[in-house]
Amino acid sequence: TVLSSPPLAAAELTIPPIPYHQRTLPNGLQVLSVEDHSSPNVAVQVWYHVGSKDDPQGRSGFAHLFEHLMFKSTKHMHAEQFDRLTEDVGGANNASTGDDVTNYFEVVPSNHLQTLLWAEAERLSNLNVDEANFKSERAVVEEEYRQSVLANPYGKLFNAIDPKSYAVHPYKRPTIGSIEDLDAATLPDVIAFHKTFYRPDNATLIVAGDFDPKQLDAWVDQYFGWIPKPATPIPQVTAQEPKRKKDLRYTVTSETAPLPAVAITWLLPPASDTADSIPLQVAAALLSQGDSSRLYQSLVYRHQVAQQAGADADGRVGPGLFTAYAILASGHQPAEAEKLLHEEIIWLATQPIPAAELDKVKTQLLTGELKQRQTAQGLAFALGQAALIDGNPEHVNTDLAALQKVTEQDVHRVLQKYVTGAHSVTIDYLPQAAKGEAK
């Protein structure tokens, strides 16, 4: 008889720290840099501490609209010149808007670093915001809304999650905005937004890759150092999201969805609370990472009530959301999927978790993080996430060790605290015959 040895628990990896450098200019600009000569490229990112939570009242989608305007002309650059400075030399550029931040990111051969630093400083300090640029980009953003929300059969469901999940926090405004709010925006609104939030003391410059540190510091001082810090304070979101006192339920209807869906949300602590936020990420991955995950196995494979099911722990600067959802299979209703979602989450929160399953999911999450850090752009993103969302750049070095230490007890503790022991918001998403106005 061959005796099989017990499976070995995953050995803890010692991950060398990312040797980042941090400094702050006299005008308040935070500068983070990581020197890495493994490829002759350099990533340049500017993260502004402004997102859709800072949209003016009645102007949802504003931070996102502004992201588009930053690619238009400046005092010394033509519109879309960023494409010429990056794509024409074999690089790339893009930007994204989130709830808490707006980031602009480029990667170029490292001999173009000086040009990129000049260009980022130029659009921070000398942006041209005129009626023509404003109207053309507003039309682009409205079209994006039509494509991602209205044309996507389940776009309205995912767009409804934030508005239904938050009672008072401005996270309740979806990042993409609405056609009505975008139409109501005016040029003076845009100019005021730029003046209020696009300033050196509300920005973090991140440079990662192949550069000489002394030369980088000199260029950063030269191009960013002169930009004045405004005397006015930066507006801060002070809204406190109250603890939910009861379970709530909403119905959203769709004229384009072929089948129903359901989403359930719970409030989470800020991402900076890593003792809880990291085990919550592991819990979400146990539920939804890949075809062997618990929600897929239960809802899609065994019971066949859903064609898709997932979970997500969305950490933010303020209160985040834990979301579980299912898109139904033909002939099934939201209540069936909702029951199974709750059952799987309760089971995960209370029953023993096989060591092999926990190790596998932690290894998947760790591998994803380490893979991202193989490129200059990925390194810069990891640093930006740590500094702006998790609240301290040092998290880039401590979070992966913390992830490896997550135990079954940690997963049980956070799920019982924030999910099974807390009130939920449920959204039933129902197809509707194409008559009348969808809710």
C-alpha positions as a printed NumPy array, in Angstrom:
array([[  0.   ,   0.   ,   0.   ],
       [  1.34 ,   3.393,  -0.933],
       [  0.697,   5.882,   1.825],
       [ -0.055,   9.334,   0.461],
       [  1.582,  12.139,   2.387],
       [ -0.652,  15.022,   3.516],
       [ -0.692,  17.999,   1.135],
       [  1.866,  20.617,   2.035],
       [  0.59 ,  24.058,   2.995],
       [  1.822,  26.766,   0.667],
       [  5.193,  28.017,   1.878],
       [  5.265,  31.715,   2.632],
       [  7.209,  33.646,   0.045],
       [  9.659,  36.279,   1.128],
       [  8.984,  39.078,  -1.33 ],
       [ 11.753,  41.656,  -1.698],
       [ 10.397,  45.113,  -0.86 ],
       [  9.862,  47.664,  -3.601],
       [ 12.578,  50.26 ,  -2.893],
       [ 10.49 ,  53.355,  -3.586],
       [ 11.632,  56.91 ,  -2.903],
       [  9.235,  59.516,  -1.569],
       [  9.469,  63.276,  -1.379],
       [  7.152,  66.284,  -1.316],
       [  7.847,  69.534,  -3.176],
       [  7.368,  72.883,  -1.378],
       [  4.128,  73.378,  -3.398],
       [  2.687,  70.158,  -1.924],
       [  3.195,  67.78 ,  -4.879],
       [  3.87 ,  64.245,  -3.605],
       [  6.503,  62.423,  -5.697],
       [  6.96 ,  58.631,  -5.562],
       [  9.583,  56.89 ,  -7.66 ],
       [ 10.941,  53.369,  -8.168],
       [ 14.16 ,  52.873, -10.09 ],
       [ 14.134,  49.643, -12.119],
       [ 16.476,  49.065, -15.041],
       [ 15.112,  45.676, -16.114],
       [ 13.747,  47.217, -19.333],
       [ 14.536,  50.512, -21.077],
       [ 11.065,  51.917, -20.373],
       [  9.655,  54.35 , -17.872],
       [  6.11 ,  54.841, -16.595],
       [  4.861,  58.301, -15.665],
       [  1.595,  58.618, -13.76 ],
       [ -0.165,  61.548, -12.129],
       [ -2.88 ,  60.636,  -9.634],
       [ -5.18 ,  63.494,  -8.632],
       [ -6.95 ,  63.066,  -5.295],
       [-10.316,  63.746,  -6.896],
       [-12.958,  61.322,  -8.119],
       [-16.666,  61.057,  -8.668],
       [-17.285,  61.471,  -4.931],
       [-16.136,  65.08 ,  -5.443],
       [-18.525,  65.826,  -8.34 ],
       [-20.481,  69.044,  -7.714],
       [-24.076,  68.505,  -6.557],
       [-26.323,  67.778,  -9.544],
       [-23.268,  67.308, -11.769],
       [-22.576,  63.572, -11.608],
       [-19.982,  62.458, -14.15 ],
       [-18.002,  65.646, -13.71 ],
       [-14.653,  64.147, -12.632],
       [-14.964,  61.727, -15.557],
       [-15.759,  64.552, -17.989],
       [-12.724,  66.388, -16.715],
       [-10.492,  63.374, -17.318],
       [-11.386,  63.696, -21.029],
       [-10.701,  67.439, -21.092],
       [ -7.153,  66.885, -19.823],
       [ -6.289,  65.416, -23.239],
       [ -7.27 ,  68.614, -25.039],
       [ -5.013,  71.568, -25.736],
       [ -2.867,  73.55 , -23.313],
       [ -0.982,  76.817, -23.654],
       [  1.958,  75.014, -25.276],
       [  0.416,  71.736, -26.554],
       [ -2.116,  70.892, -29.232],
       [ -5.163,  68.739, -28.486],
       [ -4.335,  65.008, -28.387],
       [ -0.599,  65.779, -28.414],
       [ -0.186,  63.164, -25.695],
       [ -0.803,  60.541, -28.382],
       [  2.019,  61.991, -30.446],
       [  4.418,  62.118, -27.461],
       [  3.697,  58.504, -26.48 ],
       [  2.283,  56.385, -29.325],
       [  4.587,  57.886, -31.955],
       [  7.642,  56.722, -29.986],
       [  6.262,  53.217, -29.302],
       [  4.615,  53.999, -25.968],
       [  1.042,  54.387, -24.755],
       [ -1.107,  56.711, -22.67 ],
       [ -4.508,  56.585, -21.02 ],
       [ -6.451,  57.702, -17.961],
       [ -9.225,  56.518, -15.669],
       [-11.651,  57.998, -13.168],
       [-12.729,  56.231, -10.   ],
       [-14.726,  57.109,  -6.907],
       [-11.69 ,  58.609,  -5.152],
       [ -9.048,  59.338,  -7.777],
       [ -8.429,  60.33 , -11.379],
       [ -5.169,  58.987, -12.786],
       [ -3.278,  59.705, -15.974],
       [ -0.656,  57.184, -17.05 ],
       [  1.937,  56.794, -19.775],
       [  4.737,  54.394, -20.598],
       [  7.52 ,  55.413, -23.   ],
       [ 11.112,  54.494, -23.867],
       [ 13.124,  56.001, -21.029],
       [ 14.881,  58.594, -23.199],
       [ 11.474,  60.344, -23.477],
       [ 11.031,  60.807, -19.714],
       [ 11.922,  64.497, -19.717],
       [  9.316,  65.289, -22.404],
       [  6.589,  63.427, -20.496],
       [  7.343,  65.22 , -17.228],
       [  7.143,  68.554, -19.034],
       [  3.838,  67.539, -20.663],
       [  2.209,  66.394, -17.387],
       [  3.252,  69.649, -15.681],
       [  1.938,  71.57 , -18.675],
       [ -1.562,  70.11 , -18.504],
       [ -1.677,  70.59 , -14.748],
       [ -0.758,  74.265, -14.993],
       [ -1.8  ,  75.497, -18.463],
       [ -4.897,  73.581, -19.573],
       [ -7.13 ,  75.323, -22.134],
       [-10.725,  74.863, -21.087],
       [-12.868,  76.438, -23.797],
       [-16.425,  75.991, -25.054],
       [-15.445,  73.91 , -28.098],
       [-13.356,  71.4  , -26.098],
       [-15.981,  71.235, -23.383],
       [-18.866,  70.501, -25.754],
       [-16.981,  67.924, -27.839],
       [-15.787,  65.96 , -24.779],
       [-19.177,  66.148, -23.094],
       [-20.663,  64.51 , -26.205],
       [-17.98 ,  61.777, -26.032],
       [-18.741,  61.056, -22.352],
       [-22.486,  60.953, -23.037],
       [-21.865,  58.434, -25.813],
       [-19.763,  56.367, -23.397],
       [-22.749,  56.359, -21.013],
       [-25.063,  55.192, -23.8  ],
       [-22.7  ,  52.357, -24.692],
       [-21.731,  51.102, -21.231],
       [-25.029,  51.689, -19.382],
       [-27.894,  51.855, -21.859],
       [-26.688,  49.509, -24.608],
       [-25.287,  46.87 , -22.239],
       [-28.205,  44.633, -21.122],
       [-26.862,  44.569, -17.533],
       [-25.331,  48.07 , -17.542],
       [-28.301,  49.527, -15.662],
       [-27.965,  46.91 , -12.912],
       [-24.299,  47.62 , -12.182],
       [-24.885,  51.359, -12.56 ],
       [-27.647,  51.13 ,  -9.908],
       [-25.459,  49.478,  -7.261],
       [-23.85 ,  52.639,  -5.848],
       [-27.028,  54.801,  -5.854],
       [-29.024,  52.082,  -4.087],
       [-26.258,  51.054,  -1.663],
       [-25.322,  54.385,  -0.089],
       [-27.743,  56.507,   1.907],
       [-25.793,  59.778,   2.231],
       [-22.185,  59.324,   1.055],
       [-21.429,  60.899,  -2.347],
       [-20.261,  57.466,  -3.522],
       [-23.958,  57.097,  -4.363],
       [-23.292,  59.125,  -7.547],
       [-22.127,  56.759, -10.317],
       [-18.726,  57.713, -11.731],
       [-19.985,  57.782, -15.314],
       [-22.736,  60.292, -14.417],
       [-26.013,  60.767, -16.214],
       [-27.029,  62.45 , -19.474],
       [-29.185,  64.982, -17.567],
       [-26.37 ,  66.011, -15.219],
       [-23.838,  66.21 , -18.048],
       [-26.239,  68.315, -20.124],
       [-26.696,  70.67 , -17.161],
       [-22.935,  71.256, -16.835],
       [-21.555,  74.595, -18.007],
       [-18.123,  75.915, -18.954],
       [-17.806,  77.965, -15.712],
       [-18.501,  74.722, -13.758],
       [-15.571,  73.062, -15.526],
       [-13.185,  75.96 , -14.963],
       [-14.115,  76.059, -11.267],
       [-13.561,  72.282, -10.95 ],
       [-10.072,  72.526, -12.455],
       [ -9.157,  75.433, -10.19 ],
       [-10.495,  73.618,  -7.108],
       [ -8.967,  70.157,  -7.51 ],
       [ -6.207,  70.199, -10.155],
       [ -3.39 ,  71.666,  -8.086],
       [  0.03 ,  70.379,  -7.017],
       [ -0.953,  69.78 ,  -3.382],
       [ -3.817,  67.515,  -4.527],
       [ -1.661,  65.359,  -6.821],
       [  0.817,  62.489,  -6.63 ],
       [  3.425,  62.06 ,  -9.381],
       [  4.676,  58.469,  -9.747],
       [  7.662,  57.539, -11.912],
       [  8.773,  53.905, -12.228],
       [ 11.351,  52.263, -14.449],
       [ 14.613,  53.139, -16.136],
       [ 15.781,  56.569, -14.938],
       [ 18.61 ,  58.272, -13.076],
       [ 17.29 ,  59.433,  -9.649],
       [ 19.316,  62.675,  -9.541],
       [ 18.231,  63.598, -13.043],
       [ 14.594,  62.779, -12.209],
       [ 14.64 ,  65.031,  -9.14 ],
       [ 16.131,  67.879, -11.176],
       [ 13.488,  67.569, -13.916],
       [ 10.627,  67.292, -11.413],
       [ 11.864,  70.448,  -9.657],
       [ 12.261,  72.221, -12.998],
       [  8.843,  71.388, -14.448],
       [  6.596,  71.042, -11.383],
       [  8.38 ,  73.074,  -8.713],
       [  7.28 ,  76.498,  -9.983],
       [  3.539,  75.688, -10.095],
       [  1.95 ,  77.699,  -7.281],
       [  0.016,  76.089,  -4.444],
       [ -3.365,  77.86 ,  -4.137],
       [ -4.173,  79.555,  -0.837],
       [ -7.687,  78.084,  -0.727],
       [ -8.184,  74.76 ,   1.102],
       [ -9.044,  71.622,  -0.87 ],
       [-12.705,  70.662,  -0.253],
       [-12.968,  67.352,   1.592],
       [-15.88 ,  64.922,   1.7  ],
       [-17.059,  64.841,   5.314],
       [-20.267,  62.808,   4.875],
       [-20.466,  59.845,   7.224],
       [-22.362,  56.869,   5.849],
       [-24.686,  55.652,   8.634],
       [-24.767,  52.003,   9.656],
       [-27.681,  50.283,   7.956],
       [-30.604,  49.746,  10.324],
       [-32.556,  47.308,   8.142],
       [-32.419,  45.266,   4.957],
       [-33.599,  47.161,   1.872],
       [-34.843,  45.914,  -1.484],
       [-35.205,  47.681,  -4.825],
       [-36.441,  46.684,  -8.247],
       [-34.783,  47.989, -11.408],
       [-36.299,  47.134, -14.784],
       [-34.634,  46.824, -18.158],
       [-35.979,  46.928, -21.69 ],
       [-32.859,  45.218, -23.092],
       [-31.941,  42.485, -20.564],
       [-32.966,  39.061, -21.889],
       [-32.958,  37.487, -18.388],
       [-33.338,  38.681, -14.788],
       [-30.445,  39.297, -12.392],
       [-29.925,  40.06 ,  -8.718],
       [-27.257,  41.952,  -6.758],
       [-26.772,  42.15 ,  -2.978],
       [-24.467,  44.656,  -1.236],
       [-23.061,  45.211,   2.244],
       [-21.005,  48.147,   3.557],
       [-17.28 ,  47.627,   4.159],
       [-14.629,  49.539,   6.138],
       [-12.199,  51.833,   4.266],
       [ -9.401,  50.113,   2.319],
       [ -6.874,  51.548,   4.806],
       [ -8.251,  49.108,   7.404],
       [ -6.036,  46.36 ,   5.968],
       [ -6.559,  43.985,   8.915],
       [-10.108,  43.562,   7.58 ],
       [ -9.904,  44.633,   3.932],
       [ -7.302,  42.015,   2.948],
       [ -9.274,  39.027,   4.383],
       [-12.379,  40.458,   2.656],
       [-10.521,  40.321,  -0.681],
       [ -9.698,  36.666,   0.037],
       [-13.351,  35.969,   0.911],
       [-14.536,  37.502,  -2.38 ],
       [-11.974,  35.429,  -4.295],
       [-13.056,  32.206,  -2.549],
       [-16.597,  32.974,  -3.678],
       [-15.927,  34.014,  -7.242],
       [-12.399,  33.475,  -8.59 ],
       [-12.631,  31.096, -11.529],
       [-14.812,  28.112, -12.423],
       [-13.873,  26.193,  -9.254],
       [-15.118,  29.052,  -7.045],
       [-18.044,  28.493,  -4.719],
       [-20.595,  30.698,  -6.449],
       [-19.841,  29.265,  -9.882],
       [-19.96 ,  25.689,  -8.608],
       [-23.271,  26.225,  -6.779],
       [-25.287,  28.601,  -8.964],
       [-23.949,  27.857, -12.446],
       [-22.754,  24.238, -12.317],
       [-24.787,  22.311,  -9.705],
       [-28.122,  24.143,  -9.49 ],
       [-27.954,  25.739, -12.972],
       [-30.05 ,  28.726, -11.886],
       [-27.504,  31.264, -13.158],
       [-25.299,  31.708, -16.194],
       [-22.961,  34.012, -14.294],
       [-22.298,  34.707, -10.602],
       [-19.684,  36.742,  -8.801],
       [-18.572,  38.587,  -5.693],
       [-16.365,  41.616,  -5.16 ],
       [-14.864,  43.42 ,  -2.165],
       [-14.504,  46.985,  -3.434],
       [-12.173,  48.863,  -1.103],
       [-12.317,  52.659,  -1.219],
       [-10.888,  55.614,   0.698],
       [-14.249,  55.784,   2.491],
       [-16.796,  53.018,   3.094],
       [-16.557,  50.312,   0.432],
       [-18.978,  47.653,  -0.787],
       [-19.084,  43.883,  -0.711],
       [-21.233,  42.81 ,  -3.664],
       [-22.566,  39.393,  -4.671],
       [-24.545,  39.056,  -7.904],
       [-26.008,  36.55 , -10.33 ],
       [-27.325,  36.795, -13.872],
       [-30.047,  34.156, -14.13 ],
       [-30.316,  31.215, -16.49 ],
       [-33.449,  30.868, -18.615],
       [-36.538,  29.886, -16.622],
       [-35.188,  31.011, -13.218],
       [-36.033,  33.976, -10.97 ],
       [-33.925,  36.298,  -8.764],
       [-35.268,  34.754,  -5.531],
       [-33.687,  31.388,  -6.401],
       [-30.27 ,  32.912,  -6.992],
       [-30.557,  35.209,  -3.977],
       [-31.196,  32.223,  -1.684],
       [-28.148,  30.371,  -3.033],
       [-25.913,  33.467,  -2.792],
       [-26.827,  33.848,   0.883],
       [-26.336,  30.132,   1.523],
       [-22.847,  30.088,   0.007],
       [-21.775,  33.217,   1.9  ],
       [-23.115,  31.881,   5.224],
       [-21.39 ,  28.518,   4.591],
       [-18.079,  30.299,   3.887],
       [-18.519,  32.471,   6.996],
       [-19.197,  29.584,   9.376],
       [-17.857,  26.239,   8.095],
       [-14.261,  24.97 ,   7.903],
       [-12.431,  26.117,   4.754],
       [-10.221,  23.394,   3.229],
       [ -6.563,  24.437,   3.544],
       [ -5.89 ,  23.591,  -0.119],
       [ -8.739,  25.866,  -1.272],
       [ -7.563,  28.772,   0.872],
       [ -3.943,  28.324,  -0.248],
       [ -4.958,  28.165,  -3.901],
       [ -6.941,  31.42 ,  -3.764],
       [ -4.237,  33.268,  -1.824],
       [ -1.663,  32.039,  -4.378],
       [ -3.88 ,  33.275,  -7.239],
       [ -4.197,  36.73 ,  -5.646],
       [ -0.478,  36.881,  -4.874],
       [  0.474,  35.757,  -8.389],
       [ -1.761,  38.454,  -9.889],
       [ -0.064,  41.134,  -7.78 ],
       [  3.461,  39.907,  -8.521],
       [  2.705,  39.602, -12.24 ],
       [  1.484,  43.202, -12.319],
       [  4.751,  44.378, -10.761],
       [  6.852,  42.912, -13.583],
       [  6.317,  46.07 , -15.664],
       [  7.122,  49.699, -14.928],
       [  3.457,  50.62 , -15.433],
       [  2.308,  47.859, -13.066],
       [  4.822,  48.918, -10.407],
       [  3.543,  52.493, -10.613],
       [ -0.085,  51.337, -10.326],
       [  0.718,  49.213,  -7.253],
       [  2.371,  52.235,  -5.63 ],
       [ -0.523,  54.544,  -6.54 ],
       [ -3.103,  52.117,  -5.147],
       [ -1.132,  51.806,  -1.9  ],
       [ -0.589,  55.558,  -1.491],
       [ -3.985,  56.919,  -2.509],
       [ -6.566,  54.214,  -1.834],
       [ -4.933,  52.246,   1.004],
       [ -3.621,  55.473,   2.533],
       [  0.126,  54.816,   2.708],
       [  2.686,  53.873,   0.011],
       [  4.27 ,  51.414,   2.48 ],
       [  1.238,  49.15 ,   1.949],
       [  2.89 ,  48.212,  -1.361],
       [  5.401,  46.267,   0.756],
       [  3.284,  45.105,   3.698],
       [  0.041,  44.001,   2.01 ],
       [  1.455,  40.952,   0.223],
       [  2.9  ,  39.59 ,   3.477],
       [ -0.455,  40.248,   5.155],
       [ -2.266,  38.446,   2.306],
       [ -0.136,  35.336,   2.818],
       [ -0.982,  35.312,   6.54 ],
       [ -4.793,  35.375,   6.065],
       [ -6.33 ,  32.415,   7.922],
       [ -9.656,  30.613,   7.852],
       [-10.481,  32.448,  11.119],
       [ -9.8  ,  35.818,   9.456],
       [-12.224,  35.004,   6.62 ],
       [-14.886,  33.887,   9.098],
       [-14.36 ,  36.987,  11.258],
       [-14.717,  39.595,   8.491],
       [-17.679,  37.905,   6.808],
       [-19.521,  37.598,  10.125],
       [-18.729,  41.221,  11.009],
       [-19.541,  42.953,   7.728],
       [-21.71 ,  40.558,   5.71 ],
       [-23.692,  37.814,   7.452],
       [-24.003,  39.924,  10.605],
       [-24.981,  43.153,   8.814],
       [-27.902,  44.547,   6.801],
       [-27.983,  44.171,   3.021],
       [-29.393,  46.031,   0.045],
       [-30.848,  43.742,  -2.628],
       [-31.557,  44.818,  -6.2  ],
       [-33.885,  42.68 ,  -8.313],
       [-33.228,  43.342, -11.994],
       [-36.166,  42.409, -14.176],
       [-36.683,  42.395, -17.95 ],
       [-39.576,  44.565, -19.037],
       [-41.509,  44.623, -22.272],
       [-40.395,  47.601, -24.361],
       [-43.273,  49.872, -23.416],
       [-43.398,  52.689, -20.943],
       [-40.374,  54.186, -19.222],
       [-37.924,  51.895, -17.399],
       [-37.498,  52.755, -13.758]])
